[in-house]
Amino acid sequence: MASFVIEGGHALKGEITPQGAKNEALQIICAVLLTDQEVTIDNIPAIRDVHKLIELLSGMNVKVTQNSPSSYTFKADNVNLDYLQSEEFSKQSQSIRGSIMIAGPLLARFGEVFIPRPGGDKIGRRRLDTHFVGLNKLGADFQYDTKKSAFTAKTKRLKGASMLLEEASVTGTANVLMGAVLAEGKTTIYNAACEPYLQQLSKMLVNMGAKITGIASNLLTIEGVQKLNGCKHSCLPDMIEVGSFIGMAAMTQSEITIKNAGIQHLGIIPRAFEKLGIAFRFENDDIHIPAQSRYEIEKFIDGSIMTIDDSPWPGLTPDLLSIILVVATQANGSVVIHQKMFESRLFFVDKLIDMGAQIILCDPHRATVIGTNRAHKLRPTVMTSPDIRAGVALLIAALSADGTSQIHNIEQIDRGYQNIDGRLNALGAKITRLN
């Protein structure tokens, strides 16, 4: 288990460019299974989850060529479905939740799939019902093997259907969408997720020859086609990393410019940080955050305490609530953080309380943060990263602390953030990696 040793209290300065979007890349890479032609994807982030998914596809005999550190070409013209029954596939797929998104493409193109229960962050129950119910409506017959803890499904051919998803699941929508593009007939998906990741996946599929309307809305209509072609695609900048850098700059009183931030795709994210009192300005597609000695949390119009919560797009992504919570600890004012989706995602706050943060964990979904207006710097401590986003929130806390902290299990951070220690050290941070 690797660790970070962080010497806190250093202001950062300079420019940083966000990596390619992690959540988009996982969907896009699974989509290469829909065609036997070459698909080239640029701006792929060099992170653990993406590398594991690429290794999984390689094991399935997908030809993978790395053109540059961030560009790959895939050709799935001789997929080995027998590999799905191997112990190696089981181990690989269980280590990354994104592996579930191979189900739609494999059912659409080959009519069968075997999926061990996927892994990922331990942030509470994460149902797979949306995936299986949606694909079942398209004609896939799913079975669960309790001994193998795995799902199997077969179909002669997927057929179009109308469906209303019970939840606007991003990965669930992606899986059903990828199944529908090769299904026979027309499919309508209502209450579909419409995050920029889904918009990008839809645009890529259209470039491959799919017929999709309603992109960027919660009602997708798909006319199935017989075959998809190859294409070239480039991933957006990672909006979660952009938000992380905004929060980090404010927390450490740093002057930072985020280059090529993909501002038009950030949605409500900048406004969420404005609610905390964080100042920044847009310069073309860059975001400049000045050094701020203090920032004050807004109140609602009637003077009541601000609440920041997550909701499906165009609402605030839940992936940023951990960042917003830690940044609020040094603000002037109070805020209620309401994490609706995952009941274990706020449990990392006990580590922040150990560092001197004033936080009341009201229940598994809500925490009240009483900002100290920098009256008391956070204390250094030793902690363990429980998941990707909480890990980066703890890293931000450590960077602002008065002393040296240590974070264990940084493999969780590496799953979603590319060379984060090297990139932040280039701005003046003091982070040492211990392997």
Secondary structure, DSSP 8 states (H G I E B T S, - for coil): --EEEEE-----EEEE---B-HHHHHHHHHHGGG-SSEEEEES----HHHHHHHHHHHHTT-EEEEEETTEEEEE-SS--GGGGGSHHHHHHHHT-GGGGGGHHHHHHHHSEEEEE------SS----HHHHHHHHHTT-EEEEETTTTEEEEE-SS-B--EEE-SS--HHHHHHHHHHHTTSBSEEEEET----HHHHHHHHHHHHTT-EEE-TTSSEEEEE--S----EEEE--B-HHHHHHHHHHHHHTT-EEEE-S--GGG-TTHHHHHHHTT---EEETTEEEE---S--B--B-TTS-BEEEE--STTS--GGGHHHHHHHHTTSEEEEEEE--S-TTTTTTHHHHHHTT--EEEEETTEEEEEEETTSS-----EEE--SHHHHHHHHHHHHHSSSEEEEE-THHHHTTSTTHHHHHHTTT--EEEE-
